[in-house]
Amino acid sequence: MNFIAAIILCAVFADFLLHMIADILNLGMLKNQLPEQFKGWYDVQQYASSQEYLRVNTRFEWLAAIVNLFVFLGLWFGKGFPMIDLWVREISASPVVSGILYIGVLFILKLFISLPFSIYSTFCIEERFGFNKTTWRIFISDRCKQFVLAVLIGGMLLGGVLAFFEYAGPHAWFYCWIVIVVFMVVMQFVVPTWIMPLFNKFKPLDSGELKSAIMAYADSIDFSLKNIFIMDGSKRSKKTNAFFTGFGRHKRIVLYDTLVKNHTTDELVAVLAHEMGHYKKKHVLWMLLTGILQTGIMLFLLSLFISSPILFEAFYIKTPSVYAGLIFFGILFTPIDFFMGILMQYFSRRNEYAADRFAVETTKDSGSFVSALKKLAVHNLSNLRPHPMYVVLNYSHPPVLERLAAIGKVGKV
Ligand SMILES: [Zn+2]
């Protein structure tokens, strides 16, 4: 085993153990009583059910993590990577074609392993806790559409990256970066207008009390808003949500039908005020820019590692190739990815506080926002008291009690 292999192995086990420890600490917090702020919002039965939901999901994630770890180690030390390499080289002499095949085989393998888990999660866990509304028909059609999209879009992008690194010389990483940045920007428009409608129906919000209230609020903060849509989220789950996509004239706000059903007009305006706050405070733009920067750094590092023999030796491959280098670099990147993920989530949580603050200050109605947050937490069986270490590792949003406390402080100023 060489030096790179040792680093990767340590990183993979460290990542696994850290998440395990955070999970155990997180479950340990469940012995706590119902927090004061949620008295009257949760009955004893429901609160117990939310705790059980966390327990069941954590155990399920452990099983998935263990299976994934074993498959990866089996593939690695069972010399699976060179075996697939030999096979794709026999099929095609073109490094781009064999590269797409190589990564395609690994992609399909990953898909097959994750399939039973996603079936169990949807039809057993979500079903048991009363969330699931996905039928087998929807489930299968979703998977097929996702597969076709991944093959078309992913295949095209991958072919481009492989061809650049194969033929474009030492600046390949830079050309790739340009292409990927253009792709990321184009996708900001393509995803909401072309891809999301493949999975859900988006109906413009009808005129009425809700629409006038939202429009009046948007005007009050000088936010030009033309597109408000209701999405049939109830097609798959009873869980509630709202989100925001796009830039400029193309920006749109989407409300799940489940959310509209469960909340008052004032609460919905408060939720959307938070979403518009993300846009006004330029969080959406910053997220895109950090994504672009992150991609550039990754591609540059990739260009340094992609021809180093030690990386290929670590996975028992004798003839280096761009495609295998891409996969192995991705694996070697795990520890950097881990720290980058923690940092990004930290910024994301900070942005959530800022958007909450924006919503409360501009609507001047902290009561509606507080009740919206509480309803969301109760309805979706959110964990009210996650362990701080678990939050650092996994949460893109602050825990609801901390958000409520922060809003309380805004209200007093
Ligand atoms: Zn947010």
Residues whose N, C-alpha, C, O or C-beta is under 5 A from the ligand:
A	BS01	ZN	E352 A355
